[in-house]
Amino acid sequence: SLAVDYIARDESNPYFTYDPAQCIVCSRCVRACEEVQGTFALTIEGRGFESRMVAGMSEDFITSECVSCGACVQACPTDALREKTVLEKGMPERSAVTTCAYCGVGCSFKAEVKGDEVIRMLPYKDGKANHGHSCVKGRFAYGYATHKDRILSPMIREKISDPWREVSWEEAIAHTAKEFRRIQYQYGRTAIGGITSSRCTNEETYLVQKLVRQGFRNNNVDTCARVCHSPTGYGLGQTYGTSAGTQDFDSVEFTDVAVIIGANPVSAHPVFASRLKKRLRQGAKLIVLDPRRTEMVKSAHIEA
């Protein structure tokens, strides 16, 4: 008879579990880690009936080079790899397509919900920026959506020493409009402006500038994305004649040489970094200009 040792379930990763008893050794997770994410944290160990998927050198997931992007969980056709939230709270009841609120890549996700609680975030395969891939932040760090400290109702106070009090949306909007009118009447039309977060979508930023220009009747509008990228905008303007980006993320799949100046995409824009590393494995060259030694330098063609 064939004796196969029992292999315990790996619960070390805070976001998902690995149950070898349900693994069919299809290698989809290994390929996802290699071809999509580019981390090479998974492999197939053993031969024949004793073969199994392992992380690193037969390590726990948490001690291996796994970056918890979730690509392996997404690719698994069985419950060998499964989100802990699904195991604890059950399958979601409905979903809605949304945009990740973290970095500027703008990955598309399907937020899967049960009741009023997000059960999991699945990378949306039709997403123009991520094409079904994700990083640990967008895939698993969504707890803020239902965190107990999240403010769910508008609050106002007359002065900074007063306590906040919850009000209806109607009262909050009326109070804000009244204060805007008072400030402009007292200090002039240009006393009010608007600035948007770099996490706002283009559509949200457009609405803010329209409110400022047509509602407040001035041009005091800005976005912190412009402040952060002032050097970039100047450099692009001097070099290409326009301060805006001229390429989309898909263009990295056709590049022969990529130049990274002072950026760390592995940490700041992980999904784009995965796509760039995939192109580098296909033979593209990489030039890095940075006083720091970032992870991209490991595969850099030229170090500077």
Contacts in CASP RR format, 6 or more apart in sequence:
PFRMAT RR
TARGET T0000
AUTHOR 0000-0000-0000
METHOD contacts of the structure
MODEL  1
SLAVDYIARDESNPYFTYDPAQCIVCSRCVRACEEVQGTFALTIEGRGFE
SRMVAGMSEDFITSECVSCGACVQACPTDALREKTVLEKGMPERSAVTTC
AYCGVGCSFKAEVKGDEVIRMLPYKDGKANHGHSCVKGRFAYGYATHKDR
ILSPMIREKISDPWREVSWEEAIAHTAKEFRRIQYQYGRTAIGGITSSRC
TNEETYLVQKLVRQGFRNNNVDTCARVCHSPTGYGLGQTYGTSAGTQDFD
SVEFTDVAVIIGANPVSAHPVFASRLKKRLRQGAKLIVLDPRRTEMVKSA
HIEA
2 49 0 8 1.000
4 49 0 8 1.000
4 50 0 8 1.000
6 21 0 8 1.000
7 20 0 8 1.000
7 21 0 8 1.000
7 52 0 8 1.000
9 17 0 8 1.000
9 18 0 8 1.000
9 19 0 8 1.000
9 20 0 8 1.000
9 21 0 8 1.000
10 17 0 8 1.000
10 18 0 8 1.000
10 19 0 8 1.000
10 20 0 8 1.000
10 55 0 8 1.000
10 60 0 8 1.000
10 61 0 8 1.000
11 17 0 8 1.000
12 60 0 8 1.000
12 61 0 8 1.000
12 62 0 8 1.000
12 63 0 8 1.000
13 60 0 8 1.000
13 61 0 8 1.000
13 62 0 8 1.000
13 66 0 8 1.000
13 68 0 8 1.000
14 62 0 8 1.000
14 68 0 8 1.000
14 84 0 8 1.000
14 140 0 8 1.000
15 68 0 8 1.000
15 70 0 8 1.000
15 83 0 8 1.000
15 84 0 8 1.000
15 136 0 8 1.000
15 139 0 8 1.000
15 140 0 8 1.000
16 61 0 8 1.000
16 68 0 8 1.000
16 70 0 8 1.000
16 73 0 8 1.000
16 81 0 8 1.000
16 82 0 8 1.000
16 83 0 8 1.000
16 84 0 8 1.000
17 81 0 8 1.000
17 82 0 8 1.000
17 84 0 8 1.000
17 87 0 8 1.000
18 53 0 8 1.000
18 55 0 8 1.000
18 61 0 8 1.000
18 80 0 8 1.000
18 81 0 8 1.000
19 79 0 8 1.000
19 80 0 8 1.000
19 82 0 8 1.000
20 52 0 8 1.000
20 53 0 8 1.000
20 80 0 8 1.000
21 80 0 8 1.000
22 78 0 8 1.000
22 79 0 8 1.000
22 80 0 8 1.000
23 52 0 8 1.000
23 53 0 8 1.000
23 78 0 8 1.000
23 80 0 8 1.000
24 77 0 8 1.000
24 78 0 8 1.000
24 80 0 8 1.000
25 44 0 8 1.000
25 51 0 8 1.000
25 52 0 8 1.000
25 53 0 8 1.000
26 77 0 8 1.000
27 44 0 8 1.000
27 53 0 8 1.000
28 72 0 8 1.000
28 75 0 8 1.000
28 76 0 8 1.000
28 77 0 8 1.000
29 42 0 8 1.000
29 53 0 8 1.000
29 71 0 8 1.000
29 72 0 8 1.000
29 73 0 8 1.000
29 75 0 8 1.000
29 76 0 8 1.000
29 81 0 8 1.000
30 42 0 8 1.000
30 43 0 8 1.000
30 44 0 8 1.000
30 53 0 8 1.000
30 72 0 8 1.000
31 75 0 8 1.000
32 71 0 8 1.000
32 72 0 8 1.000
32 74 0 8 1.000
32 75 0 8 1.000
33 39 0 8 1.000
33 40 0 8 1.000
33 41 0 8 1.000
33 42 0 8 1.000
33 66 0 8 1.000
33 71 0 8 1.000
33 72 0 8 1.000
34 40 0 8 1.000
34 42 0 8 1.000
35 278 0 8 1.000
36 71 0 8 1.000
36 133 0 8 1.000
36 274 0 8 1.000
36 278 0 8 1.000
37 67 0 8 1.000
37 69 0 8 1.000
37 71 0 8 1.000
37 133 0 8 1.000
37 274 0 8 1.000
38 274 0 8 1.000
38 277 0 8 1.000
38 278 0 8 1.000
38 281 0 8 1.000
39 65 0 8 1.000
39 66 0 8 1.000
39 67 0 8 1.000
39 69 0 8 1.000
40 65 0 8 1.000
41 55 0 8 1.000
41 56 0 8 1.000
41 64 0 8 1.000
41 65 0 8 1.000
41 66 0 8 1.000
41 67 0 8 1.000
42 53 0 8 1.000
42 54 0 8 1.000
42 55 0 8 1.000
42 56 0 8 1.000
42 66 0 8 1.000
42 72 0 8 1.000
43 53 0 8 1.000
43 54 0 8 1.000
43 56 0 8 1.000
44 51 0 8 1.000
44 52 0 8 1.000
44 53 0 8 1.000
44 54 0 8 1.000
45 51 0 8 1.000
45 52 0 8 1.000
45 53 0 8 1.000
45 54 0 8 1.000
45 58 0 8 1.000
46 52 0 8 1.000
53 80 0 8 1.000
55 61 0 8 1.000
55 64 0 8 1.000
55 66 0 8 1.000
56 64 0 8 1.000
56 65 0 8 1.000
56 66 0 8 1.000
57 64 0 8 1.000
61 68 0 8 1.000
67 135 0 8 1.000
67 136 0 8 1.000
67 270 0 8 1.000
68 136 0 8 1.000
68 139 0 8 1.000
68 140 0 8 1.000
69 133 0 8 1.000
69 134 0 8 1.000
69 135 0 8 1.000
69 136 0 8 1.000
69 139 0 8 1.000
69 270 0 8 1.000
69 274 0 8 1.000
70 134 0 8 1.000
70 136 0 8 1.000
70 139 0 8 1.000
70 140 0 8 1.000
71 133 0 8 1.000
71 134 0 8 1.000
72 81 0 8 1.000
73 81 0 8 1.000
73 82 0 8 1.000
73 83 0 8 1.000
74 122 0 8 1.000
74 123 0 8 1.000
74 132 0 8 1.000
74 134 0 8 1.000
76 82 0 8 1.000
83 119 0 8 1.000
83 120 0 8 1.000
83 140 0 8 1.000
85 119 0 8 1.000
85 120 0 8 1.000
86 92 0 8 1.000
86 119 0 8 1.000
86 120 0 8 1.000
89 114 0 8 1.000
89 117 0 8 1.000
89 119 0 8 1.000
90 114 0 8 1.000
90 119 0 8 1.000
91 114 0 8 1.000
91 119 0 8 1.000
92 112 0 8 1.000
92 113 0 8 1.000
92 114 0 8 1.000
92 119 0 8 1.000
92 120 0 8 1.000
93 113 0 8 1.000
93 114 0 8 1.000
93 115 0 8 1.000
94 112 0 8 1.000
94 113 0 8 1.000
95 110 0 8 1.000
95 111 0 8 1.000
95 112 0 8 1.000
95 113 0 8 1.000
95 122 0 8 1.000
96 110 0 8 1.000
96 111 0 8 1.000
96 113 0 8 1.000
97 108 0 8 1.000
97 109 0 8 1.000
97 110 0 8 1.000
97 111 0 8 1.000
97 124 0 8 1.000
98 108 0 8 1.000
98 109 0 8 1.000
98 110 0 8 1.000
98 111 0 8 1.000
99 106 0 8 1.000
99 107 0 8 1.000
99 108 0 8 1.000
99 109 0 8 1.000
99 201 0 8 1.000
100 106 0 8 1.000
100 107 0 8 1.000
100 108 0 8 1.000
100 109 0 8 1.000
100 121 0 8 1.000
100 134 0 8 1.000
100 137 0 8 1.000
100 138 0 8 1.000
101 199 0 8 1.000
102 137 0 8 1.000
102 138 0 8 1.000
102 141 0 8 1.000
102 199 0 8 1.000
103 137 0 8 1.000
103 268 0 8 1.000
103 269 0 8 1.000
103 270 0 8 1.000
104 198 0 8 1.000
104 199 0 8 1.000
104 269 0 8 1.000
105 129 0 8 1.000
105 130 0 8 1.000
105 249 0 8 1.000
105 269 0 8 1.000
105 271 0 8 1.000
105 272 0 8 1.000
106 129 0 8 1.000
106 130 0 8 1.000
107 123 0 8 1.000
107 124 0 8 1.000
107 127 0 8 1.000
107 129 0 8 1.000
107 130 0 8 1.000
107 133 0 8 1.000
107 134 0 8 1.000
107 135 0 8 1.000
107 138 0 8 1.000
107 271 0 8 1.000
108 123 0 8 1.000
108 124 0 8 1.000
108 126 0 8 1.000
108 127 0 8 1.000
108 128 0 8 1.000
108 129 0 8 1.000
108 130 0 8 1.000
108 132 0 8 1.000
109 121 0 8 1.000
109 122 0 8 1.000
109 123 0 8 1.000
109 124 0 8 1.000
109 134 0 8 1.000
109 138 0 8 1.000
110 121 0 8 1.000
110 122 0 8 1.000
110 123 0 8 1.000
110 124 0 8 1.000
111 118 0 8 1.000
111 121 0 8 1.000
111 142 0 8 1.000
112 118 0 8 1.000
112 119 0 8 1.000
112 120 0 8 1.000
112 121 0 8 1.000
112 122 0 8 1.000
113 119 0 8 1.000
116 146 0 8 1.000
117 146 0 8 1.000
118 142 0 8 1.000
118 143 0 8 1.000
118 145 0 8 1.000
118 146 0 8 1.000
121 134 0 8 1.000
121 138 0 8 1.000
121 139 0 8 1.000
121 140 0 8 1.000
121 142 0 8 1.000
123 130 0 8 1.000
123 132 0 8 1.000
123 133 0 8 1.000
123 134 0 8 1.000
123 139 0 8 1.000
124 130 0 8 1.000
124 132 0 8 1.000
125 131 0 8 1.000
125 132 0 8 1.000
128 248 0 8 1.000
128 249 0 8 1.000
128 250 0 8 1.000
129 249 0 8 1.000
129 271 0 8 1.000
129 272 0 8 1.000
130 271 0 8 1.000
133 271 0 8 1.000
133 274 0 8 1.000
133 275 0 8 1.000
134 271 0 8 1.000
135 270 0 8 1.000
135 271 0 8 1.000
135 274 0 8 1.000
136 270 0 8 1.000
137 270 0 8 1.000
144 150 0 8 1.000
153 166 0 8 1.000
153 167 0 8 1.000
154 166 0 8 1.000
154 167 0 8 1.000
154 168 0 8 1.000
154 169 0 8 1.000
154 171 0 8 1.000
154 172 0 8 1.000
155 164 0 8 1.000
155 165 0 8 1.000
155 166 0 8 1.000
155 167 0 8 1.000
155 172 0 8 1.000
156 164 0 8 1.000
156 165 0 8 1.000
156 167 0 8 1.000
156 171 0 8 1.000
156 172 0 8 1.000
156 175 0 8 1.000
157 163 0 8 1.000
157 164 0 8 1.000
157 165 0 8 1.000
167 175 0 8 1.000
180 192 0 8 1.000
180 216 0 8 1.000
183 191 0 8 1.000
183 192 0 8 1.000
184 191 0 8 1.000
184 192 0 8 1.000
184 216 0 8 1.000
189 216 0 8 1.000
189 217 0 8 1.000
189 218 0 8 1.000
190 218 0 8 1.000
190 220 0 8 1.000
192 212 0 8 1.000
192 216 0 8 1.000
192 218 0 8 1.000
192 220 0 8 1.000
193 212 0 8 1.000
193 216 0 8 1.000
193 218 0 8 1.000
193 220 0 8 1.000
193 221 0 8 1.000
194 208 0 8 1.000
194 212 0 8 1.000
194 220 0 8 1.000
194 221 0 8 1.000
194 222 0 8 1.000
195 221 0 8 1.000
195 222 0 8 1.000
195 223 0 8 1.000
195 224 0 8 1.000
196 204 0 8 1.000
196 205 0 8 1.000
196 208 0 8 1.000
196 222 0 8 1.000
196 223 0 8 1.000
196 224 0 8 1.000
196 225 0 8 1.000
197 223 0 8 1.000
197 224 0 8 1.000
198 223 0 8 1.000
198 224 0 8 1.000
198 225 0 8 1.000
198 228 0 8 1.000
200 208 0 8 1.000
200 223 0 8 1.000
205 223 0 8 1.000
208 221 0 8 1.000
209 221 0 8 1.000
212 218 0 8 1.000
212 219 0 8 1.000
212 220 0 8 1.000
212 221 0 8 1.000
213 219 0 8 1.000
213 221 0 8 1.000
232 243 0 8 1.000
233 243 0 8 1.000
233 244 0 8 1.000
234 243 0 8 1.000
235 243 0 8 1.000
236 242 0 8 1.000
236 243 0 8 1.000
236 244 0 8 1.000
236 245 0 8 1.000
236 246 0 8 1.000
237 243 0 8 1.000
240 246 0 8 1.000
249 272 0 8 1.000
249 275 0 8 1.000
252 258 0 8 1.000
252 272 0 8 1.000
252 275 0 8 1.000
252 276 0 8 1.000
252 279 0 8 1.000
253 275 0 8 1.000
253 278 0 8 1.000
253 279 0 8 1.000
255 279 0 8 1.000
255 284 0 8 1.000
256 284 0 8 1.000
256 285 0 8 1.000
257 284 0 8 1.000
257 285 0 8 1.000
257 286 0 8 1.000
257 287 0 8 1.000
258 276 0 8 1.000
258 279 0 8 1.000
258 280 0 8 1.000
258 284 0 8 1.000
258 285 0 8 1.000
258 286 0 8 1.000
258 287 0 8 1.000
259 286 0 8 1.000
259 287 0 8 1.000
259 288 0 8 1.000
259 289 0 8 1.000
260 286 0 8 1.000
260 287 0 8 1.000
260 288 0 8 1.000
260 289 0 8 1.000
260 290 0 8 1.000
260 296 0 8 1.000
261 289 0 8 1.000
261 290 0 8 1.000
262 289 0 8 1.000
262 290 0 8 1.000
262 292 0 8 1.000
263 269 0 8 1.000
263 290 0 8 1.000
264 290 0 8 1.000
264 292 0 8 1.000
264 294 0 8 1.000
264 295 0 8 1.000
264 296 0 8 1.000
265 272 0 8 1.000
265 273 0 8 1.000
265 276 0 8 1.000
265 296 0 8 1.000
266 273 0 8 1.000
266 294 0 8 1.000
266 295 0 8 1.000
266 296 0 8 1.000
267 294 0 8 1.000
267 295 0 8 1.000
273 295 0 8 1.000
273 296 0 8 1.000
276 286 0 8 1.000
276 296 0 8 1.000
277 296 0 8 1.000
277 299 0 8 1.000
280 286 0 8 1.000
280 299 0 8 1.000
281 299 0 8 1.000
285 301 0 8 1.000
285 302 0 8 1.000
286 296 0 8 1.000
286 299 0 8 1.000
286 300 0 8 1.000
286 301 0 8 1.000
286 302 0 8 1.000
287 300 0 8 1.000
287 301 0 8 1.000
287 302 0 8 1.000
287 304 0 8 1.000
288 294 0 8 1.000
288 296 0 8 1.000
288 297 0 8 1.000
288 300 0 8 1.000
288 302 0 8 1.000
288 303 0 8 1.000
288 304 0 8 1.000
289 304 0 8 1.000
290 297 0 8 1.000
290 304 0 8 1.000
297 303 0 8 1.000
END
